[in-house]
Amino acid sequence: MANAPQIKEHMAVKGSDGKHVGTVLGVENGRVKLISGGMDHDIDMTMIDAVEKGMIRLRKTAEEAVKAWH
């Protein structure tokens, strides 16, 4: 799991399949706030597989990650 200080505003968030999920707005109460499709969402830090090369990679595919929002 990633540490909150590793996560920076404007980082890309991608699913395990490499597809774009959203862009980081910040971290609050163990959740990453992000914007996706013009709307604000949040994901739990436990969904993060890695923070690397200026982006966040999730443990789930992009499709699986966004299903919870709809």
ZADREN-856455 format. One line per field, with one value per atom (N, C-alpha, C, O, CB): x, y, z; atom name; residue number from 1. Coordinates in steps of 0.1 Angstrom, whole numbers. Glycine has a CB too. Example, Ala and Ser with C-alpha at 12.3 -4.5 7.8 and 13.67 -1.06 7.14 Angstrom:
<atoms>
px: c(132;123;132;142;113;128;137;129;134;141)
py: c(-57;-45;-33;-33;-45;-22;-11;0;11;-6)
pz: c(78;78;78;85;90;71;71;79;80;57)
atom: c(N;CA;C;O;CB;N;CA;C;O;CB)
n: c(1;1;1;1;1;2;2;2;2;2)
</atoms>
This chain:
<atoms>
px: c(8;0;9;20;-10;4;12;10;1;7;20;19;14;17;33;6;0;10;7;-8;22;31;36;41;43;35;40;30;34;41;18;7;7;5;-6;8;8;-4;-9;21;-8;-19;-15;-3;-22;-24;-23;-17;-15;-14;-14;-9;-20;-32;-4;-16;-26;-29;-20;-20;-41;-45;-49;-58;-57;-42;-45;-48;-44;-33;-57;-61;-49;-39;-73;-50;-40;-38;-28;-43;-48;-47;-41;-40;-61;-37;-30;-39;-34;-21;-52;-62;-64;-64;-75;-66;-68;-81;-91;-68;-80;-91;-95;-106;-88;-84;-87;-74;-63;-96;-75;-64;-65;-76;-63;-55;-55;-58;-52;-42;-67;-69;-63;-59;-85;-61;-55;-58;-64;-59;-53;-55;-62;-58;-42;-72;-80;-85;-92;-91;-82;-87;-85;-94;-102;-73;-70;-76;-77;-74;-81;-88;-81;-78;-103;-80;-74;-86;-95;-65;-87;-97;-92;-81;-100;-101;-97;-108;-120;-92;-105;-115;-115;-104;-112;-126;-128;-141;-151;-127;-140;-152;-159;-171;-162;-151;-157;-163;-169;-167;-162;-168;-158;-148;-180;-160;-151;-155;-166;-151;-145;-147;-136;-127;-146;-136;-125;-124;-133;-127;-111;-108;-100;-93;-100;-102;-94;-80;-77;-101;-71;-56;-53;-43;-49;-61;-58;-60;-55;-67;-66;-68;-55;-54;-79;-46;-33;-23;-20;-27;-19;-8;6;14;-10;7;20;19;10;30;29;31;44;55;30;44;57;56;46;60;68;69;58;53;68;55;46;31;23;50;28;14;11;20;11;-2;-7;-13;-21;-18;-9;-14;-23;-18;-3;-35;-44;-44;-38;-59;-49;-49;-60;-60;-52;-70;-81;-80;-73;-95;-87;-87;-95;-102;-94;-93;-100;-115;-123;-97;-120;-135;-140;-150;-138;-132;-136;-136;-144;-126;-126;-125;-136;-141;-112;-141;-151;-165;-175;-150;-167;-180;-186;-199;-179;-178;-183;-190;-197;-172;-186;-192;-205;-212;-182;-209;-221;-232;-243;-218)
py: c(-12;0;12;13;0;23;35;43;42;43;52;61;74;79;63;81;94;104;111;100;105;115;113;122;116;100;97;102;104;82;105;108;123;130;102;128;142;147;139;147;159;164;164;166;179;161;161;148;146;172;138;125;118;119;116;111;102;90;84;98;85;73;63;66;75;51;42;28;25;40;21;8;-2;2;3;-14;-24;-27;-33;-37;-24;-26;-14;-14;-28;-4;7;18;29;3;16;26;37;34;19;49;61;60;57;74;63;63;77;81;54;85;99;106;101;99;118;126;130;134;139;128;131;146;155;127;148;161;163;174;163;151;152;139;130;164;139;127;132;142;120;125;129;117;109;139;116;105;91;83;107;88;75;72;61;65;82;81;91;102;83;86;95;101;94;87;114;122;124;128;135;121;123;128;128;110;134;138;129;125;153;125;116;119;119;101;121;124;137;138;113;146;159;159;169;164;147;146;142;135;136;146;142;128;125;152;120;107;104;113;96;93;89;74;67;95;70;56;54;62;51;42;38;36;30;26;39;38;23;20;43;14;-1;-5;-16;-9;3;-1;2;-2;7;9;13;1;-4;26;-2;-13;-6;-12;-20;5;12;26;31;4;34;48;48;46;58;50;50;59;61;35;64;72;83;87;64;89;101;97;106;110;84;80;69;63;75;67;57;46;48;63;33;21;14;11;12;11;4;-11;-16;9;-18;-32;-38;-49;-38;-29;-33;-27;-17;-29;-32;-26;-13;-10;-35;-5;8;6;13;16;-4;-7;-11;-7;-18;-20;-24;-12;-11;-35;-4;8;17;22;15;20;30;24;32;36;11;5;9;11;-10;11;15;29;32;14;37;51;52;62;60;41;42;33;32;38)
pz: c(0;0;0;6;12;-7;-8;5;12;-20;7;18;13;2;25;21;16;11;2;28;18;13;-1;-8;22;-6;-19;-30;-42;-21;-26;-35;-37;-27;-31;-49;-51;-60;-68;-58;-58;-66;-81;-85;-62;-90;-104;-110;-122;-109;-101;-105;-113;-109;-94;-123;-130;-122;-116;-145;-123;-116;-127;-135;-106;-128;-138;-132;-121;-147;-139;-135;-137;-143;-142;-132;-134;-149;-153;-127;-157;-172;-179;-191;-177;-172;-178;-183;-187;-189;-181;-186;-176;-164;-189;-180;-172;-164;-169;-180;-150;-142;-137;-137;-129;-135;-130;-127;-130;-118;-121;-117;-102;-98;-126;-95;-80;-77;-83;-74;-68;-62;-49;-45;-61;-41;-28;-21;-26;-20;-8;1;13;19;4;18;30;37;31;26;49;58;52;52;60;47;41;28;23;50;21;8;-2;2;9;-14;-25;-32;-37;-35;-32;-39;-53;-55;-32;-63;-76;-85;-81;-82;-96;-106;-118;-123;-110;-122;-133;-140;-134;-129;-153;-161;-156;-157;-159;-151;-147;-133;-128;-156;-126;-113;-103;-106;-113;-90;-79;-74;-72;-68;-71;-66;-56;-54;-77;-49;-40;-40;-42;-26;-37;-36;-23;-18;-48;-18;-6;-9;-20;1;0;-2;-5;-11;10;1;-1;-15;-19;8;-24;-38;-46;-57;-44;-40;-47;-47;-36;-41;-58;-60;-59;-52;-73;-65;-65;-69;-76;-75;-65;-69;-76;-69;-57;-89;-96;-109;-114;-101;-112;-124;-125;-135;-137;-113;-112;-114;-118;-123;-112;-114;-103;-97;-128;-102;-92;-101;-110;-83;-97;-104;-94;-83;-110;-98;-89;-90;-99;-92;-80;-80;-89;-93;-65;-92;-101;-115;-116;-94;-124;-138;-137;-127;-148;-147;-147;-146;-139;-160;-154;-154;-140;-136;-164;-133;-120;-110;-101;-115;-111;-102;-103;-93;-105;-115;-117;-115;-113;-131;-115;-113;-100;-99;-113;-90;-77;-77;-68;-66;-87;-87;-94;-93;-94;-101;-109;-104;-109;-123)
atom: c(N;CA;C;O;CB;N;CA;C;O;CB;N;CA;C;O;CB;N;CA;C;O;CB;N;CA;C;O;CB;N;CA;C;O;CB;N;CA;C;O;CB;N;CA;C;O;CB;N;CA;C;O;CB;N;CA;C;O;CB;N;CA;C;O;CB;N;CA;C;O;CB;N;CA;C;O;CB;N;CA;C;O;CB;N;CA;C;O;CB;N;CA;C;O;CB;N;CA;C;O;CB;N;CA;C;O;CB;N;CA;C;O;CB;N;CA;C;O;CB;N;CA;C;O;CB;N;CA;C;O;CB;N;CA;C;O;CB;N;CA;C;O;CB;N;CA;C;O;CB;N;CA;C;O;CB;N;CA;C;O;CB;N;CA;C;O;CB;N;CA;C;O;CB;N;CA;C;O;CB;N;CA;C;O;CB;N;CA;C;O;CB;N;CA;C;O;CB;N;CA;C;O;CB;N;CA;C;O;CB;N;CA;C;O;CB;N;CA;C;O;CB;N;CA;C;O;CB;N;CA;C;O;CB;N;CA;C;O;CB;N;CA;C;O;CB;N;CA;C;O;CB;N;CA;C;O;CB;N;CA;C;O;CB;N;CA;C;O;CB;N;CA;C;O;CB;N;CA;C;O;CB;N;CA;C;O;CB;N;CA;C;O;CB;N;CA;C;O;CB;N;CA;C;O;CB;N;CA;C;O;CB;N;CA;C;O;CB;N;CA;C;O;CB;N;CA;C;O;CB;N;CA;C;O;CB;N;CA;C;O;CB;N;CA;C;O;CB;N;CA;C;O;CB;N;CA;C;O;CB;N;CA;C;O;CB;N;CA;C;O;CB;N;CA;C;O;CB;N;CA;C;O;CB;N;CA;C;O;CB;N;CA;C;O;CB;N;CA;C;O;CB;N;CA;C;O;CB;N;CA;C;O;CB;N;CA;C;O;CB)
n: c(1;1;1;1;1;2;2;2;2;2;3;3;3;3;3;4;4;4;4;4;5;5;5;5;5;6;6;6;6;6;7;7;7;7;7;8;8;8;8;8;9;9;9;9;9;10;10;10;10;10;11;11;11;11;11;12;12;12;12;12;13;13;13;13;13;14;14;14;14;14;15;15;15;15;15;16;16;16;16;16;17;17;17;17;17;18;18;18;18;18;19;19;19;19;19;20;20;20;20;20;21;21;21;21;21;22;22;22;22;22;23;23;23;23;23;24;24;24;24;24;25;25;25;25;25;26;26;26;26;26;27;27;27;27;27;28;28;28;28;28;29;29;29;29;29;30;30;30;30;30;31;31;31;31;31;32;32;32;32;32;33;33;33;33;33;34;34;34;34;34;35;35;35;35;35;36;36;36;36;36;37;37;37;37;37;38;38;38;38;38;39;39;39;39;39;40;40;40;40;40;41;41;41;41;41;42;42;42;42;42;43;43;43;43;43;44;44;44;44;44;45;45;45;45;45;46;46;46;46;46;47;47;47;47;47;48;48;48;48;48;49;49;49;49;49;50;50;50;50;50;51;51;51;51;51;52;52;52;52;52;53;53;53;53;53;54;54;54;54;54;55;55;55;55;55;56;56;56;56;56;57;57;57;57;57;58;58;58;58;58;59;59;59;59;59;60;60;60;60;60;61;61;61;61;61;62;62;62;62;62;63;63;63;63;63;64;64;64;64;64;65;65;65;65;65;66;66;66;66;66;67;67;67;67;67;68;68;68;68;68;69;69;69;69;69;70;70;70;70;70)
</atoms>
